[in-house]
Amino acid sequence: MSTLPVYRWRLAPDGYATRRQLRARNLRPGGQPVAAQLERPRRRRGPLVAYLYRIDLALPVRPMTPARWAALERANAARRLCPACRRDAGYVIPASLGTCVPCAYPEGSPHGIAA
C-alpha cells in the first residue's frame, strides 16, 4: 500500500489540480484515483485537506444532453414545491423550515416576516 504525497497549501507542483480547478478548465477526474493531497494547517484543529488529481489524466466534462437538462429542471422544481400546500413557492424552500414561508408562519412571524 503506497501513501499519497502530501504538499503544503499552495505548494503543489504543476500538473495537479483539485476538482474545482479541473472543472474551471472544463475537465473532470474521469475515474482516476487521487494522486496527492494538500494540507493547510489550522490552529487547535486538524489540517484542511484538498485532494489533487493529475491534469494529464483528466477527461473533458460530459456535455449536457436534453434529457439531463430536463432532469435538472424537474429536480429544481421539486425543491420549490411546498410539501404542505403543494404550491410552487417561486424559490428553493429552506431546509430549516421544510415548508414555504406562508405555511411556516401562518399569522406572520415574530421576526417580521409577513405571510
DASULWO-V51798 format. One record per helix or strand of 2 or more residues. SS is the DSSP state (~ for helix, > for strand). FROM is the first residue (numbers start at 1). TO is the last residue. If there is no record, write none. Layout:
ss = [SS SS]
from = [FROM FROM]
to = [TO TO]
//
This chain:
ss = [> > ~ > > > ~ > ~ ~]
from = [5 16 19 27 36 45 55 59 66 101]
to = [8 17 24 28 42 54 57 60 80 104]
//
